Amino acid sequence: MLSFNGSPGPARTTSYNVVLPFYTYAAFAFFAATLLMVFSPGDFINHYFQPHILAITHIMVLGFGTMIILGASHQLVPVLIEGELYSKQLALFSFLVAAAGIPVLSYGFYVFNMGWPAKWGGLLVVLAIIAYVINLAMSMHKSSQENVHAVFVLTASLWLLATASVGLLLVYNFSYPILSRNSVEYLSLHAHMGITGWFLLLIIGIGSRLIPMFMISKYNQPKILWWIYGLINAGLLLFVLIFIYRPGGWIWIFPVFPIGMALVLFGNYCYRSWQQRIRKKLDEQMKISLLSVLLVSLPLLFLIGIIIAIVMANEVQRSLVIAYGFIIIFGWIASIILGMTFKTLPFIVWNKVYHLKAGISKTPNPKDLFSAGIFKWMILFYIPGLALFTAGILFREIIVLQLSAILLLFAAALYNLNVIKVMMHKPVTL
């Protein structure tokens, strides 16, 4: 059997029955979100607190980004801790509950029904996350192997739980006066806890392991990763404290500084890994994944611009805020997922189909399970769609938004086509 990085040796991996449903669900969610965008371009030139924008955002963040990360982490964490996943049943439970809760929650947002759809959908999502956190914590507790990457993942999962819990409070706050302010005023807290605490921590934690591994790089500096871990958490905690006590002005730049330093360190970490790589020729999947490292600088620049606008004029253009969120979700998060899907999913399916034949007979490589041609066409639709949709938001051009949404829909359709191709792979004899 092969290990996760494709080298000979025993593998500590979770059953494909646990992992593959997350990937399938995420692919359909990506398509659903882009399809809704095609029919809602005008919503992106108005206020960001719009029912359709809320629905699309949560389909992408929960249905696409979070679901595929949950699936990948169930596969990767056992490798990191050199142990087994605590409970496959708990993993399947978290999938089923999240799979039911996400569409109900998104429907509640889409029709702006903060009654039973949003409340029950939100409760199911929180329950799924609790199951996921317990599974990770117990898996790490049973293992004697301490690993910085695993600590990133566990801490990120705690931030995810905090983010979802705050979100659920905001839903209930529409019906009951639970919080001191209205729910809209807490959106910034809810969003940045999720973006920074969940996605940034987890993507850096997993990316700092996978990127050097897939490039076959000799670079390994856990101390730098611990610095990154500390800076991100310090910056996010500082942001939460500032938000609670509500001071304004330039003080908002202080949480940005440590997080910005962490991003610089991570960028340098990836660059050093690239310098010391053994595999000199990078495939298209790795290029897209590395592009996401560069794309993370764009939201940071947008955020600095938003802070400057707030300080100088005490207001900010809504288009700038919407573009900031769009670049994070459809740019940074989506790009690394588009790349890493076809670095991880083919191996999982290959292991399912060929693990008994490995070393006995000749088998295809995992990269042969998906279509490189479809992947390239997906990127050809995705990158212009991303750029044009961002421009459409900033310049408030509905026609540009409509056309670019169609490009993103084509990219999502091709992504699904390739995922289905991998999932449907049958054993072949070479």
C-alpha positions, 0 to 999 in steps of 0.5 A, a space after each residue: 500500500 502507498 502512504 498519503 504522499 505516494 511513497 511506499 509504506 503503510 498508510 494510515 488513512 480513513 476509509 473512503 466511505 467516510 471521505 468521498 461523500 464530503 467531496 461529492 457534496 462540495 462539488 454540487 454546492 459549488 455548482 449550486 452557488 454559481 448557478 444562483 449567481 447567474 440569476 442574482 447579478 444585481 444583488 452584488 451592486 447593492 448592500 452586502 446584507 442581501 438574502 441572495 448574497 447571504 445564501 450564496 455565501 453560506 453555500 460556498 463557505 459551508 457547502 463547498 469550502 467547509 465540507 471539502 475541508 472536513 473530508 480532506 482533514 478526516 483523511 489527512 489528520 490520521 497521517 499527521 498524528 500517525 494514528 487512526 481517526 477516533 470514530 468513523 461513525 462520528 465522521 459520517 454523522 457529522 457529514 449527514 447532519 451538515 448535509 441536511 443543515 446547510 441547504 435548510 439554512 441557505 434556503 432560510 437566507 435565500 427567502 429571508 425566513 429567520 424562523 424555522 429554516 434558518 434556526 434549524 439549519 443553523 442548529 444542525 450545522 453547529 451539531 455537525 461541527 461539534 461532532 467533528 471537533 470531538 472526533 479530532 480532539 479524541 483522535 489527537 488525544 489517543 496519539 502520542 505524536 505531537 504535530 504542528 499541522 494537527 494543532 493548526 487543524 484542531 485550533 481551526 476547528 474550535 474557531 469554526 465552532 465559535 464562528 457557527 455558534 455566533 452565527 446561530 446567535 445572530 439568527 436567533 437575535 432576529 426573533 429574541 433580543 439576545 444581543 445588545 446590538 442588531 445582528 447586522 452589526 455583528 456580521 464583521 465579527 462572524 465573518 472574520 472569525 470564520 475567515 481567519 480562525 477557520 479557513 486561514 488557520 486550517 489552510 496554512 496548517 494543511 497547506 504547509 504540509 501538502 505543498 512541500 509534500 507534493 513538490 517533494 521539497 526538503 524544506 521543513 521549519 516547524 518553528 516558523 509554523 509555530 510563529 505563524 500559528 501564534 501571530 494569527 491567533 494573537 491577531 484574531 483575539 485582538 480583533 475580537 477584543 477590539 470589536 467587543 469594546 468598540 473603539 474606532 479609528 486606526 486601532 483596527 490596524 493592530 489586528 491586521 499587523 500580526 496576521 499580515 506578518 503571518 502571511 508574509 512568513 507563510 509566503 516565504 515558507 512556500 517560496 523556500 519549499 519551492 526553492 528546495 523542491 526535488 520535483 522541478 516541473 509543477 503540474 497545473 494543480 500545484 500552480 493553482 494552489 500556489 496562486 492561492 498563496 498570492 491571492 491571499 494578499 488581495 483581501 489584505 489590501 482590500 481590508 487596509 483600504 476599508 480601514 483607511 476609508 473608515 478612518 478618513 471618511 467614517 464610511 466605506 463604499 459597499 462595493 469595496 466590502 462586497 469585493 473584499 468578501 468575494 475575493 476571499 471566498 471565490 478567489 483565495 479559498 476556491 483557488 486552493 480547493 480547485 488545485 488540491 482537490 485533484 491532488 488528494 481526491 485521485 489518491 483516495 479513489 486510487 487507494 480504494 480501487 487499487 490498494 490490493 494490487 499495489 506492488 503486485 501488478 502495474 496500475 495507473 498513477 493517481 493523476 491518470 484518474 482525472 482529465 488534465 484537459 478538463 482541468 485546464 479548461 476549468 481554469 481558463 473559465 475560472 480565472 477570467 470569471 474571478 477577475 471580471 466578477 470582481 471588476 463588475 462589483 467594483 464598477 457596478 456593471 450588471 452585464 459584466 457580473 452576468 457574463 462573469 457569473 456564467 464563466 464561473 458556472 462553466 468552471 463549476 460544471 467542469 469541476 463537477 465533471 472531473 470530480 465525477 470522472 474520478 469518482 466513477 473510475 473503474 479498475 483497469 489493467 496496464 
